[in-house]
């Protein structure tokens, strides 16, 4: 199936921004100019620009020409999409490389996060995520045994674990995300191709079912040149996030 025109336009504009053809602080061509360049109507152009605004790449609107705010697409704070899906939506080719998977006893901190009794087993994996063939993020994921066992026999280099589990009816309902910065340890440095001690963006995530049962605990570490986080607050709206 052909890629919709507005997605093609968004991908082209992202590539220009990432490649420096349109620098941070520069204005994008006007809607009329983009319509002429891509031989299209204003509808697809406006959809493409809306996608870039949502990602935090551009600002402006209401009659003002869009201006480039950042060259790195932001990961929406409230998003519960897979890494694979986020990559595809932002014009990248996602990839993955499984480094390790095992059935074992978790350390006490992970066991406590998942509400496990002493001695209970979990499925733990270490997987490198790629964007356009380059290291982008390292996943350290822990699943309660009943959910994680099918992963032991799955091809985890084939795509999204999130998609794999949801296709099998796993109730991935809610997630609590905690973001901070950490220094790369030896494993991070080797797999993400950075120096030991290099700052990384860390996302710790606790995923629960619709009944509140813990399912997954994850410690994901991103190269900061490929990921950012955006939090949007609206006056008068009650925010579910806690900021420390």
ABEGO torsion letter per residue (X at the ends): XBBBAAAAAAAAAAAAAAAGABBBGBBBBBAAAAAAAAGBBAAAAAAAAAAAAAAGABBEEGGBBBBBABABBBBBAABABBAAAAAAAAGBBBBBBBABBBBBBBBAAAAAAAGBBBGBBBBBBBBBBBBGGBBABBBBBBBBAAAAAAAAABBAAAEBAAAAAAAAGBBBABBBBBBBBBBBBAAAAAAAGBBBGBBBBBBBBBBBBAAGBBABBBBBBBBAAABBBBBBBBBGBBBABBBX
